Amino acid sequence: MFTKRRAAAVTAAATLALALAGCAGGDAPSGGDGDAPEELVLGLVPSQDVDQLVVDAQELGDLLSDELGIPVTTNVSTDYAALVTAMQAGQAQIGMFGPIALVQAADVAGAVPVLQSVRYGSDTYVTQWYTKDTERFCLDEVVEKETEDGVFTFCNGTDADEVEGPKGEEALELITQDEKIAFVDEGSASGYYYPATQLQEVAGLDPFALTGAVFAGGHPNAVIAVDDGDATVGVSFDDAREEVVAERPTIGQDVTVFAWSQNIPNDGIAVSADLSEEWQQKITDAFLAVAETEEGLAVLDAVYNIEGLVPADLEALDAARQVEANFGE
């Protein structure tokens, strides 16, 4: 059961961590006067196997080190709230965030959003809702689509080539207050804020009293929870089933997508405001340089399935900020 807003928890945790860091004498790397920091810490949050992300993230850190001429170490936080906390406490100077956590990093930790990810040629995406109970949630015929990763099933219009939501919201009206739902993480846009808001607006459910809901701890984990029968429906970014194909080759047929949320701005990169504007720009340029190389794109793809980077769309992030601000209201 969900009983309180995550934003308040993020604020409180960040304030406490900042106080503890100050007591311990931990200062953020110097950069406010334009001098080069001695090192930088890049923070990430799991969306895949944690051990593999640690390896992939350090490869990204090494590429950034080559571009910047100073060490860039990486740290995988437990969740977005912990990464926001690390940014405010000066324990990380660069963070890779989902859109809700990105605006929280800006509003709570004073971080500066600089870049957003591109996937499938777009800087937006949707929450996908999926299930094994197609008789209940598929209001029309289940459609199969064959991709390089295998055969994937969809219904209620979610087989469209252009990812524009929302779709299948009539099926969301069938979800009950005690439904077994696999969310992803309390700070995740596609894995919690947007789908929980949909349930509130479409099905009239209280997002803080979803008695059968759990946090799976990662997008692939939510897919697996539904496949294993631990949840009736689950949510994730589109299409997180691809992350599970290697482990479960028939996952695309076993678990069917039946609804989408409205479009969400893609995840992005924020840098600490404690760094000089010169170094904020250097870090931005370093990421763009990495994304322009074959090796760099391979690493970005391994880390977060990133196909490219573009300047942060502050207007789109304002829309995500409104979703966060209105959540549960």
N, C-alpha and C positions, 0 to 999 in steps of 0.2 A: 504494500500500500504506500502511496506517495502522499506525504502530509505537509510539505512545505516547499517554497520556491527555492530553486537551486541558486538563483542569483544572490539571494541573501547569504546562503552558505558560502558561496565563492567570496563575497565581500568580507565576511567574518574571518574566513580562513586566510585570506590574503593579508588582512590587517594583522592577525596574530603572527603569521610567518615573517612579516616585515619587522615587527617588534622583536621577534626572536633573533632575526638576522642582525638587527642593530645591536642587540645585547651581546651577540657573539663577535661583533666587530667585523662582520662580513660586508664589504662594500662592493658595489657594482664596478666593473672595469671602467677606468677613467676614459672619458671621451667627450665630455661636455665642452672642453676647451679646444677641441679639434685634434688633440694628440691621439695617436693610435693606441687602442687598448692592447694590453699584453696578450689577451686571449679572449675568445668568445665562446659562449655555450649556446647550442641550438637544442631547443626542447621540442619533443614530439610526443604523441599519444598513440597507443596501439590501435590499429584498424586491421591488423593481421597477426600472425604468430609473433609473440613478443621477442623471442630469441632471434628470429630472422630479421625483425625490424631493427634490432640493435645493430646487427651486422650491416644491413643496408643503410641505416642512418649514418654510421661512421664512415661509410664510403662517400656519402654526400658531404659529411663534414670535411673529409680529406680534400674533396674537389673544391670546396669553398676555401679551405686553407690555402690551396695552390693559387686561387684567384686573389685572395686578400693579403697573402704574405704573413699571416699570423695563425697560430693554432686555433682550430674550431673543433671543440669537443662536442659530443652529443649526449643527451640524456633523455631516456624514455620515461615519462611520467605515468602514474597510474591512470589518470583521467584528465579531462580538460580543466577541472577545477584546480588540480594540483599544478598544472602548467601555468594557469593564470597566476596562481600564488607565487610560483617561481619567478615569473616575470616581475611581479611587484616587489618581491624581496631582493631583486638583483641577482638571483641565482641562475637566470637565463637571460640572454640579451636578444635572442632570436627565438621566435616560436612559430610552429606550423599548427594552425587551428582550424576547426570547423567554423562555419559562419557565425553561429551564436556565440561560441567561445571567442571568436575574433573580436566581436563587438564588446564582449565582457572584458577582454584583455585591454581594449582601448579605454573603456569606461571605468574599469576598476583599477587596472595596473598602469594606465597612461601610455600604453603601447601604441605604436604608429603602424596601422595597416599599410603595406606597401605593394603587395602583389596578390593575385588570385590565380588559382589553377584553371587549366583548360583540359576538358575531357570530351572526346567525341566532337571536337570542334566547337564546344560551347563552354561558357563560363557559368552556366546554371545547371541544376540537376533536380531530381525529385526524390522524395521518400517513396519507396515501393512497399506495398503491403503484400504479403504472401501467405499461403496456407497449403495444407494437404487436403483440407475438407472442401473440395471443389463443388460438391453437390450443394453445399450450404452457401458458399460465398461467390460462386461463379453464376451470374445471372444470365449469361449467354454461353455460347459454345467455347470450350477450351481450344485455343489455337497453338499450334506448334511452330516454332521458328528455329531453323537450323543455322548455327554460327560455327566459327572455327573452334569454339570451345565445346560444342555439342548441341543437343536439342533442348530448347527452353520452351516452357509453356506459359501462356498468358490468357486472361479473359477480361471481360468488361472494358474492352478497348485499349488495354495496356500493351497490346502488340504493335501499336503505332510506331512507325519509323522515327517520327519526330517526337522527342520527349517533351511534351507540353502538358502540364497538369492544371487542375486536378482531373482525375478519371476514376470511375468506379465508386463514387461516393455513396451511391445507393446501397452498395454492399456493406459499407461501414455502418450503416444504420442497423445491421443485424448483430453487431458486436454488443455484448452486455457488460454491465458494470463489473461483473466477476469473471470476465473472459480471461483465459490464460494467454497473455500477450508477452512476447519477447521484445522489449525495447533494447537499446544498445548501451547508452551511457547517459547519465543525467545532464551532461553538458553538450550532448550531440544534437545538432539541428535536425538532420534527417532521421536520427535514431531515437528522438524523444520530443523536442519542442514542437516541431511541425506536425507529426502524427498525433500527439496528445491534444494539440490544439484542434486538429480535425475532428477527433472524437468528441470534443466539447462542442464544437460548432455544428457538426453534422448529426451526431448521434445524441447530443444532449447529455453526455456523460461527464462526471466530475473527474478531471485528470488526477486529482490528489486522493481519490478513493477507488482506484482501480485495483480491487483486492486480489485479482489473479495475475497481476503484472509483475514482471521481473526485469532486471537489467542483466543482459547476457555478457556485457563486458567487451564486446567487439561486434562488428557487422557480420563477419562470417559465423561467429558464435550464435547470433540470433537466428541465422538460417539453419544452423545445425539443431538448435533447440526445437524449431518447428519440425524438422525432418525426423528427429528422435521422438516426437510426440510430447515433449515437455511443455510446448506451447501450441495453442490452436492457430494463432496468427502471429506474425512477426513483422518487423520493419527494419529497413536498412537503406543505404544509398542504392541507386540503380547501377549495375545489376550485381549485387554482392554474391549472388549464386556462383558467379564465375570464380570467386576466390575459393570456392569449396570443391570445384570440379576435380582437381587433382586427387583429393581425398575421397570424394564421392562422385564418381563419373556420371551417375544418372540424376544428380541433384536437380538439374534444370527441368526434368520431367516429374520428379517426385514432389517438388515444391513449386506451386503455381502462383504467379503474380496476379493479383485481382484488383488492385487500386493504386493510384498515385496521389501524392499531395500536390499542392501548387508548386511552382518552380521556386527553387532555393538558390541563392548565390553560392558559388563554389567556395570551398575552403581556401584559406590564404595564409600569407606570411606576414607577421608583424615584428617590428624591431623596437628595442627599448628607447624611450625618449631621453634616457640618460646619456645616450650616445650623441655625439655631435651630428648636425645635419649632414656634414661631409661623410661621416661614417655610416649614417643611415643610407645615404645614396650609394656608397661603396658596396654595402651588403646587398642592396637591391640589384646593382649592376652585376655583382658576382653571381647571384642566382640566375639572372638572365643570361649571363655568359655560359654558365653550366648547362642551361636549357638549350643552348644553341649547338651543343656538341652531341654526337651520337652516344658517347659514353655517359655524358651527363643526363641525357634523356632516359637512358636505360636505368640509371640509378633513381631518378625521380619517379619513373614508372614502378620500380621495385618498391619504393618507399610508400607512395600513395596513389599509384596509377595515374600520375600526372603526365599529360602529353604536351604541355606548354605552360607558360606563365604570361600574364598580362597585368598591367597596372590595376591596383585595387579599385573596384567600382564602389565608391563611397555612398552613392545614392542607393544602390542595391543593398549595401550593408545597413543603411538606415531602415530599409524595409524589414530586414532580419531583426534589427534592434526593436522595431515595433512589435514583432511577434514575441520577442522575449518580454517586453514591457507589458504586453497584454495577456501574457500566459496566465491562465487560471482566473482571469478577471470575469 
